[in-house]
């Protein structure tokens, strides 16, 4: 009998969004009118924008005018708007490797060269600040920080972020702050907003945000950018020309999510933490694999280099033998071959079965 397929390669939460989010969207769909037609020229996004700036001030202490918020159909659209606002073909960007593979996809499409700074395992996947300036050239126009990081879970410290921000100021660079996992931080780690570190850093920072992970709304396609004044007009132009806006009734859903009590979000954090503690320990007990407990987000980052298999080869062989699917590490950076990413977005029995099959597969090598 063939084994049931286990997909552990997609960062899609295993639960639905909170009931109050559904109710808010459904109520506006039933109401119709401006809520189910073009909303851009109405006042419908206004409540959403205000909810965003109220939420971000509460979480980070940073205050924005609602006009700084650009609603988007998901964080991929938000990321595209942000990158296209500051970067042109032939420009360069500083990035920390490994990072979310979607960053590479958009930047490659824009013809932007990535100057990669390694997050080394020996340094708990934190950057060596002293080496960052060596990657800056006259063509380097921006730096991108994914905090907490996908896939390593790195929660950048205030000292690290301040050093990165000061380098951006000194070299007249923009800053992209991908902060969509800010609520999923564990142990004694603390999330720090890049824009909170100084007024000058805030002036250069575009925040890229999403509802997908925080509220389990991956299929809703709702996200936004928070754009400082110096970049705002161009960002609006890019958004208007090339990036889809969310359905009008989803403004109400987003506002309901951000104005909720966040009990749901904390429950998700606790669930991911439980899975983190189990899964990383279980992987470390398997000879030939290493998995450090991550600081934030919800991805296990597994070192399988001792097997001698490349990431794609490991993923393919494991899938063929056990019908379990991981993400190959090389897609998160060119120097990550031999690494594996596992989103802990499945319930414990599924993760436990995945570990059982992984043990069996490793024993067969």
C-alpha atoms as one frame of an Amber mdcrd trajectory, in Angstrom:
protein
   0.000   0.000   0.000   1.386   3.397  -0.964   2.089   5.852   1.806  -0.147
   8.879   2.171   1.481  12.023   0.801   2.831  14.457   3.399   3.549  17.953
   2.120   5.998  19.784   4.366   7.174  22.333   1.835   4.602  25.142   1.922
   4.281  27.836   4.594   0.485  27.663   4.677  -1.017  27.500   8.199  -3.161
  24.466   9.000  -6.066  26.519  10.398  -8.531  29.093   9.124  -8.544  32.809
   9.836 -10.386  34.006  12.972 -14.189  33.929  12.813 -14.445  37.695  13.223
 -12.402  38.170  10.052 -14.777  35.947   8.080 -17.765  37.744   9.556 -16.441
  41.171   8.646 -15.781  40.160   5.034 -19.119  38.359   4.643 -21.094  41.265
   6.086 -19.612  43.673   3.553 -20.119  41.237   0.685 -23.803  41.006   1.611
 -24.041  44.770   1.964 -22.743  45.183  -1.566 -22.611  48.624  -3.124 -19.182
  50.193  -2.808 -17.991  47.129  -0.881 -18.293  44.861  -3.930 -17.368  47.320
  -6.699 -14.322  49.475  -7.377 -13.195  50.762  -4.008 -10.090  52.726  -4.869
 -11.894  56.044  -5.394 -14.163  55.623  -2.353 -13.448  56.024   1.352 -13.366
  52.244   1.905  -9.569  51.905   2.203  -9.463  54.727   4.768 -10.513  52.587
   7.742  -8.015  49.924   6.707  -5.160  52.422   6.476  -5.977  53.841   9.883
  -6.119  50.352  11.373  -2.675  49.620   9.916  -1.007  52.691  11.392  -2.714
  52.149  14.772  -1.567  48.535  14.815   1.993  49.319  13.763   2.313  52.047
  16.367   1.102  49.622  19.048   3.531  46.892  17.976   6.617  48.999  17.226
   6.112  52.454  18.658   6.521  53.946  15.181   3.893  56.426  14.012   2.868
  56.962  10.384   0.257  58.976   8.557  -2.405  56.717   7.024  -1.436  58.026
   3.584   1.811  56.025   3.912  -0.109  52.723   3.657  -0.455  51.122   0.221
  -2.875  48.150   0.315  -1.889  45.256  -1.963  -3.196  41.866  -3.027  -0.804
  39.969  -0.775   2.804  40.423   0.288   4.201  39.379  -3.111   2.529  42.417
  -4.666   3.741  44.522  -1.746   7.278  43.227  -2.250   7.174  43.994  -5.967
   5.966  47.561  -5.379   8.674  48.168  -2.782  11.539  46.779  -4.861  10.431
  48.448  -8.082  10.080  51.794  -6.319  13.802  51.972  -5.501  15.565  49.666
  -7.935  16.217  49.660 -11.682  17.950  47.218 -13.991  21.677  47.214 -13.286
  21.325  48.320  -9.664  22.572  46.229  -6.755  21.014  45.291  -3.426  22.442
  43.943  -0.181  20.731  40.784   1.074  21.313  38.242   3.800  21.574  34.629
   2.624  19.643  32.435   3.060  16.446  34.372   2.566  12.932  33.936   1.193
  13.191  32.604  -2.338  10.551  35.055  -3.587  13.053  37.860  -3.012  15.381
  36.323  -5.593  12.594  35.749  -8.114  11.454  39.385  -8.214  14.960  40.846
  -8.129  16.130  38.596 -10.958  13.108  39.678 -12.974  14.027  43.326 -12.387
  17.636  42.732 -13.448  18.988  43.685 -10.007  22.249  42.102  -8.821  22.187
  40.649  -5.294  25.241  41.190  -3.094  24.832  38.375  -0.582  25.978  38.418
   3.032  26.080  34.971   4.597  24.174  34.080   7.746  26.518  31.399   9.017
  25.424  28.432  11.106  28.488  28.927  13.314  27.150  32.374  14.241  23.613
  31.075  14.913  22.578  32.523  11.528  23.234  36.094  12.643  25.221  38.496
  10.444  28.830  39.466  10.886  28.228  43.219  10.908  31.882  44.054  10.233
  31.736  42.290   6.853  28.620  44.011   5.496  30.342  47.150   4.233  32.601
  45.008   2.042  29.568  44.099  -0.099  28.606  47.720  -0.803  29.546  49.239
  -4.176  28.590  52.528  -5.886  25.741  50.621  -7.568  24.240  49.384  -4.283
  20.942  51.222  -3.881  19.250  49.342  -1.022  19.427  46.648   1.642  16.745
  44.042   2.341  16.243  42.589   5.819  13.799  39.725   6.417  13.178  39.833
  10.177  12.355  37.278  11.524  14.086  35.561   8.654  12.611  32.949   6.349
  14.093  30.287   6.367  16.575  30.472   9.276  14.249  32.097  11.824  16.901
  34.682  12.716  15.520  37.483  14.883  17.871  40.374  14.225  18.999  42.219
  17.343  18.627  45.995  17.760  22.417  46.326  17.518  22.499  44.429  14.218
  19.585  46.388  12.770  21.043  49.727  13.850  24.369  48.898  12.228  22.595
  47.954   8.984  20.473  51.105   9.118  23.489  53.332   9.751  25.305  51.780
   6.783  22.258  52.553   4.644  22.380  56.185   5.767  26.126  56.488   5.210
  25.827  55.050   1.697  22.529  56.738   0.734  20.646  53.443   0.421  17.010
  52.564   0.875  15.906  49.873   3.339  13.347  47.118   2.766  12.021  45.614
   5.997  10.157  42.338   5.367   8.531  41.862   8.792   5.646  39.493   8.117
   6.640  37.039  10.908   6.996  39.671  13.646   4.482  37.943  15.954   6.187
  34.548  15.859   9.213  34.958  18.137  10.332  32.465  20.813  12.327  32.108
  24.020  13.957  35.384  25.089  14.129  36.845  21.584  12.391  40.155  20.881
  11.246  41.606  17.583  12.540  45.084  16.800  11.159  47.194  13.978  13.843
  48.610  11.712  11.935  51.896  11.444  11.910  52.299  15.233  15.674  52.764
  15.511  15.960  56.403  14.408  14.089  59.035  12.445  16.692  58.905   9.682
  16.353  55.116   9.349  12.560  55.432   9.344  12.775  57.936   6.461  14.515
  55.275   4.331  12.537  52.179   5.337   9.701  50.570   3.393   7.870  48.002
   5.537   6.504  44.973   3.682   3.624  43.346   5.536   1.042  40.582   5.123
  -1.967  38.974   6.782  -1.112  35.533   5.397   0.921  34.113   8.275  -0.241
  36.201  11.238  -3.933  35.505  10.651  -3.713  32.343   8.483  -5.069  34.266
   5.486  -2.802  32.948   2.721  -5.602  32.589   0.174  -7.176  35.956   0.957
  -4.298  37.835  -0.729  -4.129  40.824   1.566  -0.974  42.772   2.362   0.417
  46.268   2.368   3.471  48.476   2.241   4.209  51.308   4.664   6.170  53.802
   2.598   8.056  56.873   3.870   7.384  60.237   2.277  10.543  60.351   0.171
   9.435  57.246  -1.772   5.656  57.519  -1.530   4.704  59.156  -4.822   6.702
  56.705  -6.912   5.397  53.762  -4.890   1.819  54.900  -5.546   2.610  55.175
  -9.241   4.057  51.651  -9.343   1.100  50.295  -7.370  -1.390  51.936  -9.696
   0.279  50.636 -12.841   1.510  47.164 -12.024   0.203  45.682  -8.775  -3.285
  44.372  -7.997  -5.316  45.890  -5.181  -7.274  43.671  -2.770 -11.024  43.152
  -3.212 -12.843  46.043  -1.564 -14.621  43.957   1.080 -11.257  42.645   2.289
 -10.451  46.075   3.673 -13.084  45.349   6.309 -11.561  41.914   6.976  -8.111
  43.402   7.415  -9.383  46.101   9.711 -11.196  43.510  11.842  -8.014  41.435
  12.084  -5.827  44.343  13.147  -8.348  45.657  15.672  -8.942  42.253  17.262
  -7.589  41.186  20.645  -4.765  39.083  19.090  -5.658  36.102  21.286  -5.830
  34.064  18.070  -2.327  35.189  17.070  -0.851  34.239  20.428  -2.509  30.813
  20.215  -0.816  30.293  16.856   2.543  31.378  18.292   2.210  28.876  21.139
   1.282  26.094  18.692   4.282  26.834  16.470   6.548  26.943  19.496   5.352
  23.502  20.587   6.046  22.140  17.118   9.434  23.883  17.019  10.558  22.260
  20.253   9.423  18.811  19.155  10.573  18.843  15.550  14.043  20.326  15.969
  14.846  17.927  18.821  13.540  14.969  16.806  15.630  15.894  13.746  18.754
  16.331  15.867  18.266  12.786  17.179  18.621  11.439  13.627  22.234  10.642
  12.762  23.466  12.763   9.873  21.046  15.676  10.334  21.230  18.891  12.346
  18.464  21.380  13.092  19.026  24.270  15.465  15.899  25.518  17.275  15.000
  28.689  15.408  14.371  32.076  17.021  11.369  33.212  15.008   8.973  32.472
  12.111   7.948  28.792  11.814  10.509  27.043   9.607  12.889  24.262  10.554
  16.192  24.741   8.710  17.911  21.363   8.448  21.570  20.758   7.660  21.803
  17.545   5.609  25.224  18.215   4.089  26.779  15.218   5.840  24.692  12.911
   3.628  26.606  14.052   0.554  23.318  14.710  -1.231  22.468  18.055  -2.760
  19.242  19.664  -1.585  17.238  18.741  -4.664  18.630  15.217  -4.727  17.698
  14.713  -1.073  14.198  16.107  -1.595  13.607  13.952  -4.680  14.902  10.738
  -3.114  12.954  11.312   0.112   9.762  11.984  -1.823  10.245   8.855  -3.943
  10.992   6.639  -0.948   8.563   8.008   1.645   6.124  10.342  -0.184   7.182
  13.285   2.009   7.994  16.629   0.439  10.494  19.166   1.862  11.765  22.404
   0.276  15.314  22.241  -1.152  17.645  24.707   0.531  19.415  25.882  -2.618
  16.305  27.837  -3.647  16.891  30.120  -0.626  20.375  31.094  -1.786  23.108
  29.813  -4.098  25.289  28.718  -1.172  22.605  26.650   0.573  22.902  23.337
  -1.248  22.553  20.481   1.218  20.091  22.400   3.389  16.365  21.662   3.742
  13.431  23.839   4.833  10.382  22.445   6.631   7.445  24.745   7.478   5.892
  23.582  10.746   2.395  24.345   9.472   1.014  20.844   9.990  -0.503  19.347
  13.115   1.657  17.285  15.459   0.543  13.816  14.228   1.586  14.775  10.685
   4.952  16.066  11.875   5.479  12.929  13.952   4.760  10.729  10.943   7.142
  12.860   8.894   9.873  12.267  11.452   9.222   8.504  11.433   9.637   8.418
   7.668  12.698  10.671   7.796  14.364   8.331  10.290  13.635   5.370   8.020
  14.934   7.207   4.947  18.164   8.259   6.645  18.751   4.702   7.839  18.468
   3.511   4.242  21.217   5.780   2.899
